[in-house]
Amino acid sequence: MCKNLLDTDYVIYDRANDHVIQFELSGNVIIFGDKKEAIADCRGNEEVIKCTDLPKHWQDTILKQINLEN
């Protein structure tokens, strides 16, 4: 069963550099289920956005990631 992106999941995104925060070892995108927790982890010019509001190529990356975890 394929999982889809939810608008209740958030990532930390650096729009200027088109980069999302990822785990250092695995390279997986860090997905937050709690917006407040994501906001607390933001730095510099990063922002918290819904996974569904990311550019398409990042949405595709996250979809691959979450569907591989099944």
Secondary structure, 3 states (H helix, E strand, C coil): CCCCCCCCCEEEEECCCCEECECCCCCCECCECCHHHHHHCCCCCCEEEEHHHCCHHHHHHHHHHHHHCC
